[in-house]
Amino acid sequence: MLHSGSPNDSKIFSEIIAELMRRSILKENDSIILDRGCYAYENYAEPLLNHRILPLIIPKKNLNIRKLKNL
């Protein structure tokens, strides 16, 4: 996937997941490991709720578990 400029990974995360699924690289019940560049609270919930994919994203130091649970 090519983008003009250099967008932050967390901003295009949903697009990346959708494209990997479209290409059958990523399937339901898969797990993916990501670096802190994809860190955003909604990036934990979106693949799990919409695609049944478990994202394993290295959290930042200020992770708020309550905010994550409320998504």
C-alpha positions as CSV (number, residue, x, y, z in Angstrom):
1,M,0.0,0.0,0.0
2,L,1.3,3.4,-1.0
3,H,0.3,6.7,0.6
4,S,1.4,10.2,-0.3
5,G,3.5,11.7,2.5
6,S,4.1,9.6,5.5
7,P,0.8,9.1,7.4
8,N,1.0,7.8,11.0
9,D,0.3,4.1,11.2
10,S,-2.4,4.5,13.7
11,K,-4.4,6.7,11.3
12,I,-4.4,4.1,8.5
13,F,-4.7,1.0,10.7
14,S,-8.2,0.2,9.6
15,E,-7.3,0.5,6.0
16,I,-4.3,-1.8,6.5
17,I,-6.5,-4.5,8.2
18,A,-9.1,-4.2,5.4
19,E,-6.5,-4.6,2.7
20,L,-4.8,-7.6,4.4
21,M,-8.2,-9.3,4.7
22,R,-9.1,-8.4,1.1
23,R,-5.9,-10.1,-0.1
24,S,-6.7,-13.1,2.2
25,I,-3.4,-12.5,4.0
26,L,-5.3,-12.0,7.3
27,K,-8.3,-14.1,8.2
28,E,-10.8,-14.3,11.1
29,N,-9.4,-15.7,14.3
30,D,-5.8,-14.6,13.3
31,S,-3.5,-12.7,15.7
32,I,-1.3,-9.8,14.5
33,I,1.6,-8.3,16.3
34,L,2.2,-4.6,15.8
35,D,4.6,-2.0,17.1
36,R,3.7,1.2,19.0
37,G,3.2,3.0,15.6
38,C,-0.3,1.5,15.5
39,Y,-1.2,2.4,19.1
40,A,-4.6,4.0,19.4
41,Y,-7.4,2.7,21.7
42,E,-9.8,2.1,18.7
43,N,-7.1,0.0,17.0
44,Y,-7.4,-2.6,19.8
45,A,-11.2,-2.8,19.5
46,E,-11.9,-2.4,15.7
47,P,-10.2,-5.6,14.5
48,L,-11.5,-7.6,17.4
49,L,-15.1,-6.5,17.1
50,N,-15.4,-6.2,13.3
51,H,-13.1,-9.0,12.1
52,R,-12.5,-11.3,15.0
53,I,-8.8,-10.6,14.8
54,L,-6.7,-10.3,18.0
55,P,-4.3,-7.3,17.8
56,L,-1.2,-7.5,20.0
57,I,0.0,-4.0,20.1
58,I,2.9,-3.0,22.3
59,P,1.3,-0.4,24.6
60,K,2.7,3.0,25.5
61,K,3.5,3.7,29.1
62,N,0.4,5.7,29.7
63,L,-2.1,2.9,28.7
64,N,-5.5,3.5,30.4
65,I,-7.2,0.1,30.9
66,R,-10.5,1.7,31.8
67,K,-10.6,3.7,28.6
68,L,-9.9,0.5,26.6
69,K,-12.6,-1.5,28.4
70,N,-15.2,1.3,27.6
71,L,-14.7,1.0,23.8
